[in-house]
C-alpha cells in the first residue's frame, strides 16, 4: 500500500478519534495531579512521590530502549500498538479494583501494589509509544503533520474541559478511596473507546530494520548519536528541558503542604492545567504555519523558568492558580513540540530505532524526581525549585544548537 492523500486523510481522522477519547481519559488518570495526589492520600511522602514520578516518566522511556530492537524488525506495528494499549487498560481496571478493596488491604501491601500497577501502566505506555510514533510517521503525509498536532489539540478541547470538570467533581464530592475507584474506572473505559481508532488505521508496510542483535543495536545507537548532530542535540534538549516534567507533581505536593490535605484544590489545579493546555492548542492552531519548533522549544524553557520564579517569589495565596494555568500551557507546548521534532529528525526506516534512542537519552528526567524527592525531604522546596531553574537554563543553549527546519 502506498500512502496517498485519501489514505492519509482516513488515518488523520482515525488518529483524531484516539486523541479525543485519550484526552478524555487522561484527566481521570492525570500523571501530574491525580496520581501524585492519589499516592499522598494513600500515605506517601516526598521521597515516595519522587520514586513514583520517576516510574511514570522513566520506566516508559527505558522500556522504549528495551523494546525498540524487537519492534524495529516488524514491518507492521498496529497489533503491537493495540497490545500495549490493552495492557494499559487492564492496569487501570486493576487500579480501580485495588482502591475499591482498599479498606481490606494492609498498609504495607497497598502502596507496593500501586507502584506495581503504575509501573505496568508506564512500561506498556513506552512500548505503545514506539509503535504509535512509527505508525503516525508513515500514515500521515509530511505536509499534514503539523496541522494534525494543532488540530488534535483543538478537537479535544471541549471533551478535555468536560472530563476535567467531572474529574474535579469526583475529587470534591467523594472521599478516599471511592474517588480514585471512580477515576480509574472512567479512565479504563475511555481508553478502551480510544483504542477503537487504531483498529481503523490503514498501515503501510515498511522495510524491517537491519539490526540483528542486541550488540548491533547498542552499537547502532552510538553510531547514530556520533554521526547525527541533530539527534545528539535533540537528546540534550530532551534531558535538560525534560526536567520540567517533574514540576507539577512537586507543585501538587507543595500545594498540599501549604493548603491542607483536601482534594478540592487538586481538582481545581487539574482544571487550570487543562485550561492552559487548551489555550496552547489554540495558539498553535492559528500560528502553526509561522511557528518553528525551535521557537516553541524556547517558549517551553522560558515559560518553565517563569513558573519556577513564580513559585519562589510570589505570595502563596496568589501563586497556585497562576502557576497551574501556565504549567498547562507549557506542558501542552512541550508534548506537541517534542513529538514534532522527533518526526523531523527521523525517517521511515529509522523511526523505531530513534524512538528507542530518545527513550534511552531521556535519562535526567527519569532520575531527577528521585533526586527532587530527596532534596524536598531534607532541604525543602526552595532548594528543589532553585536546582530546577539552573537545569532549565542550560536547556536554552542546546535548543540554540538544535537545527530544526520546520
C-alpha positions in Angstrom: 0.0 0.0 0.0 1.3 3.4 -1.0 0.5 6.4 1.2 -1.7 8.9 -0.7 -4.0 11.8 0.2 -7.2 9.6 0.7 -5.4 7.1 2.9 -3.6 9.9 4.8 -6.9 11.7 5.4 -8.5 8.4 6.6 -5.6 7.8 9.1 -5.8 11.5 10.1 -9.3 11.1 11.4 -8.5 7.6 13.0 -5.7 9.3 15.0 -8.1 12.1 15.9 -10.6 9.6 17.3 -7.9 8.1 19.5 -6.7 11.6 20.5 -10.2 12.7 21.6 -11.0 9.8 23.9 -7.4 9.6 25.2 -7.8 13.3 26.2 -11.0 12.4 28.0 -9.3 9.5 29.8 -6.1 11.4 30.7 -7.9 13.7 33.1 -9.1 10.8 35.1 -5.5 9.4 35.3 -3.5 12.6 35.1 0.1 11.8 36.0 0.8 15.4 37.1 -2.1 15.9 39.5 -4.4 12.9 40.1 -1.7 10.2 40.5 0.6 12.3 42.8 -2.5 13.2 45.0 -3.5 9.6 45.0 -0.1 8.5 46.4 -0.1 11.2 49.0 -3.6 10.3 50.1 -2.6 6.7 50.3 0.1 7.6 52.8 3.1 8.5 50.6 5.7 11.2 51.3 8.0 13.4 49.2 10.5 10.5 48.7 7.9 8.1 47.5 6.4 10.8 45.3 9.9 11.2 43.7 10.1 7.5 43.0 6.5 7.4 41.6 7.2 10.3 39.3 10.4 8.6 38.2 8.4 5.5 37.4 5.9 7.4 35.4 8.5 9.3 33.5 11.5 7.0 33.4 10.1 3.4 33.1 8.2 4.2 30.0 11.3 5.8 28.5 13.6 2.9 29.4 11.0 0.4 28.0 11.4 2.1 24.7 15.1 1.3 24.7 14.4 -2.3 25.6 11.6 -2.9 23.1 13.0 -0.9 20.2 15.3 -3.7 18.8 12.3 -6.1 18.7 9.8 -3.7 17.2 12.2 -2.2 14.6 12.2 -5.5 12.8 8.5 -5.5 12.4 7.1 -4.3 9.1 3.7 -3.7 10.6 3.2 -2.5 14.2 -0.6 -2.0 14.5 -1.2 -5.1 16.5 1.7 -4.4 18.9 0.3 -1.0 19.5 -3.1 -2.4 20.4 -1.5 -5.0 22.7 0.3 -2.2 24.6 -2.8 -0.1 24.9 -4.9 -3.1 26.1 -2.3 -3.7 28.8 -2.7 -0.1 30.0 -6.4 -0.6 30.1 -6.1 -3.7 32.2 -3.7 -2.0 34.7 -6.2 0.9 35.1 -9.1 -1.6 35.8 -6.9 -3.3 38.4 -6.1 0.1 40.0 -9.9 0.7 40.3 -10.3 -2.7 41.9 -7.4 -2.0 44.2 -9.0 1.1 45.5 -12.4 -0.5 45.7 -10.9 -3.0 48.1 -8.6 -0.6 49.9 -10.3 -0.9 53.2 -9.5 -4.6 53.5 -5.8 -4.2 52.5 -3.0 -3.7 54.9 -0.9 -0.5 54.6 2.5 -2.2 53.7 0.7 -4.0 50.8 -1.3 -1.2 49.4 1.5 1.2 48.3 3.7 -1.5 46.7 0.6 -2.7 44.6 0.1 0.9 43.5 3.8 1.1 42.3 3.4 -2.3 40.6 0.3 -1.3 38.6 1.7 2.2 37.7 4.9 0.5 36.5 2.9 -1.8 34.2 0.9 1.2 33.0 4.1 3.2 32.3 6.1 0.4 30.7 3.2 -0.6 28.4 2.9 3.1 27.5 6.6 3.2 26.4 6.0 0.0 24.4 2.9 1.6 22.7 4.7 4.8 22.0 7.3 3.2 19.8 4.6 1.8 17.6 2.5 5.0 17.8 5.3 7.2 16.6 6.3 4.8 13.8 2.7 4.4 12.5 1.9 8.1 12.8 5.0 9.0 10.8 4.2 6.7 7.9 0.4 7.1 8.0 0.0 10.8 7.7 1.7 12.8 4.9 4.5 15.1 5.9 2.7 18.3 5.0 -0.2 17.3 7.2 1.7 16.6 10.4 1.9 20.0 12.0 -1.7 20.6 11.1 -2.5 17.2 12.7 -0.8 18.2 16.0 -2.6 21.5 16.2 -6.0 20.1 15.0 -5.7 17.3 17.6 -5.4 19.9 20.4 -8.4 21.9 19.2 -10.6 18.9 18.5 -10.1 17.6 22.0 -10.6 20.9 23.8 -14.3 20.6 24.6 -14.0 17.0 25.7 -11.0 17.8 27.8 -12.8 20.6 29.7 -15.8 18.3 30.2 -13.7 15.5 31.7 -11.7 17.9 33.8 -15.0 19.2 35.2 -16.2 15.7 36.1 -12.8 14.7 37.5 -12.8 17.8 39.7 -16.4 16.9 40.9 -15.3 13.4 41.7 -12.3 14.7 43.7 -14.5 17.2 45.5 -17.6 15.1 46.3 -16.1 11.6 47.0 -13.8 10.6 49.7 -10.7 8.3 49.6 -10.7 5.6 48.3 -14.1 5.9 46.4 -12.9 8.9 44.4 -9.9 7.0 42.9 -12.0 4.0 42.2 -14.3 6.1 40.1 -11.5 8.0 38.4 -9.6 4.8 37.3 -12.8 3.1 36.2 -13.6 6.0 33.9 -10.1 6.2 32.6 -10.1 2.5 31.7 -13.4 2.7 29.9 -12.5 5.8 27.9 -9.1 4.4 27.0 -10.8 1.3 25.6 -13.0 3.5 23.5 -9.9 5.5 22.3 -8.2 2.3 21.1 -11.0 1.7 18.6 -9.5 4.4 16.4 -6.4 2.3 15.9 -8.4 -0.6 14.6 -9.3 1.7 11.6 -5.8 2.7 10.7 -4.6 1.6 7.3 -0.9 0.9 8.0 1.7 0.9 5.3 4.3 -1.9 5.4 7.9 -0.8 5.8 11.2 -2.5 5.4 12.4 -4.0 8.6 15.5 -2.7 10.4 18.8 -4.4 9.7 19.6 -4.7 13.4 20.1 -8.4 14.1 21.4 -8.5 17.7 21.4 -6.5 21.0 25.1 -5.7 20.5 24.4 -4.5 17.0 21.5 -2.4 18.4 23.6 -0.6 21.0 26.5 -0.1 18.5 23.9 1.4 16.1 22.8 3.8 18.9 26.3 5.0 19.5 26.9 5.4 15.8 23.8 7.4 15.2 24.5 9.7 18.2 28.1 10.3 17.0 27.2 10.8 13.3 23.9 12.7 13.6 24.3 16.1 15.3 20.6 16.8 15.2 19.9 13.7 17.1 22.6 14.5 19.7 21.2 18.0 20.3 17.7 16.6 20.4 18.7 14.2 23.2 20.3 17.0 25.1 17.2 19.2 24.8 15.1 16.2 26.0 17.3 15.7 29.0 17.6 19.3 30.2 14.1 20.6 29.2 12.5 17.3 30.3 13.1 18.1 34.0 10.0 20.3 33.7 8.0 17.1 33.7 8.8 16.9 37.5 7.4 20.4 38.2 3.7 19.8 38.5 3.8 16.7 40.8 6.0 18.5 43.2 3.8 21.6 42.9 0.9 19.4 44.0 3.0 18.2 47.0 3.9 21.9 47.7 0.3 23.0 47.5 -1.0 20.2 49.7 1.6 21.1 52.3 0.5 24.7 52.2 -3.3 24.4 51.7 -4.0 21.2 53.6 -4.8 17.6 52.6 -8.3 18.1 50.9 -8.7 17.1 47.3 -10.8 20.1 46.3 -7.6 22.2 45.4 -6.3 19.2 43.4 -9.4 19.2 41.2 -9.0 22.9 40.7 -5.4 22.5 39.8 -6.4 19.9 37.2 -9.0 22.2 35.7 -6.5 25.1 35.5 -3.9 22.9 33.9 -6.4 21.7 31.3 -7.4 25.3 30.6 -3.8 26.2 29.9 -3.4 23.2 27.5 -6.4 24.3 25.6 -5.0 27.8 25.3 -1.8 26.4 24.0 -3.7 24.3 21.4 -5.5 27.4 20.1 -2.2 29.4 19.8 -0.5 26.6 17.9 -3.5 26.0 15.7 -3.7 29.6 14.5 0.0 30.1 14.2 1.2 26.6 13.2 2.4 27.7 9.7 4.5 30.6 11.2 6.0 29.0 14.3 9.0 26.8 14.1 9.7 24.0 16.5 12.9 25.8 17.8 10.8 28.9 18.8 8.3 26.6 20.6 11.2 24.9 22.4 12.4 28.4 23.6 8.9 29.2 24.7 8.8 25.9 26.7 12.0 26.6 28.6 11.4 30.3 29.2 7.9 29.6 30.5 9.1 26.8 32.7 11.7 29.2 34.2 8.9 31.8 34.8 6.9 29.1 36.7 9.9 28.4 38.9 10.4 32.1 39.6 6.7 32.4 40.5 6.9 29.6 42.9 10.0 31.1 44.5 8.9 34.8 44.6 5.1 35.1 44.5 3.0 35.0 47.8 1.3 31.7 48.2 -2.2 32.9 48.2 -1.7 34.2 44.6 0.7 31.5 43.5 -1.2 28.3 42.7 -3.9 29.4 40.2 -1.3 31.2 38.1 1.3 28.5 38.0 -1.0 25.6 37.3 -2.6 27.6 34.4 0.8 28.5 33.0 2.0 24.9 33.6 -0.8 23.5 31.5 0.2 25.8 28.6 3.8 24.9 28.8 3.3 21.1 29.0 0.9 21.2 26.1 3.6 23.0 24.0 6.2 20.6 25.2 4.1 17.5 24.2 3.3 18.9 20.7 6.8 20.2 20.0 8.9 17.2 21.2 6.7 14.8 19.1 7.1 17.0 16.0 10.9 17.4 16.4 11.3 13.6 16.7 9.4 13.1 13.5 11.6 15.7 11.8 14.9 14.1 12.8 13.8 10.6 11.8 12.9 8.7 8.6 10.5 5.8 8.0 13.5 3.4 8.2 15.0 4.6 11.4 12.0 6.0 13.3 11.5 3.0 15.7 15.3 3.0 16.4 15.3 6.7 17.1 12.3 6.5 19.3 14.1 3.9 21.4 17.2 6.1 21.4 15.1 9.0 22.6 13.9 6.8 25.5 17.5 5.9 26.4 18.6 9.5 26.1 15.9 10.8 28.4 17.8 9.9 31.5 17.8 13.1 33.5 14.0 13.5 33.6 13.8 9.9 34.8 16.2 10.2 37.8 15.5 13.8 38.6 12.3 13.2 40.5 14.1 10.8 42.9 16.7 13.5 43.5 13.9 16.0 43.9 12.1 13.9 46.5 15.3 13.6 48.5 16.0 17.3 48.2 12.5 18.3 49.3 12.6 15.8 52.2 15.9 17.0 53.6 16.4 20.6 52.4 12.9 21.9 51.4 11.2 23.1 48.3 13.4 26.2 47.8 16.4 24.0 47.1 14.5 21.8 44.7 13.0 24.7 42.7 16.3 26.5 42.5 18.1 23.4 41.2 15.3 23.0 38.6 15.8 26.6 37.5 19.5 26.1 36.9 19.0 22.9 34.8 16.3 24.5 32.7 18.6 27.4 32.0 21.1 25.0 30.4 18.4 23.8 28.0 18.4 27.2 26.2 21.9 26.6 24.9 21.0 23.1 23.5 17.9 24.5 21.8 20.2 27.0 20.1 22.3 24.2 18.8 19.4 22.2 17.5 18.8 22.6 13.8 15.1 22.4 13.1 13.9 23.3 9.6 10.1 23.4 10.3 
